[in-house]
């Protein structure tokens, strides 16, 4: 079974995320995180809650679109996830 991925950090702890979803928890998404995760973990779905943007470049829109083009469901919530979801809404 392909895993679900959750990129989270300060908004929701990994422990709290695991209470509500059976997923692989990863640190906040930054540039390259989604591409790397898809290539290494082949997920069925990705939830972006938190993302870095001060110390490292933010996750790029094209990464999310690339994952979607591969049939991976991508969701955004809170922090960076909500921003990218709103920006990419049709």
Secondary structure as GFF3:
##gff-version 3
##sequence-region A 1 90
A	DSSP	beta_strand	4	7	.	.	.	ID=ss1
A	DSSP	alpha_helix	14	20	.	.	.	ID=ss2
A	DSSP	beta_strand	24	26	.	.	.	ID=ss3
A	DSSP	alpha_helix	33	41	.	.	.	ID=ss4
A	DSSP	beta_strand	45	48	.	.	.	ID=ss5
A	DSSP	alpha_helix	61	69	.	.	.	ID=ss6
A	DSSP	beta_strand	73	76	.	.	.	ID=ss7
A	DSSP	alpha_helix	78	88	.	.	.	ID=ss8
###
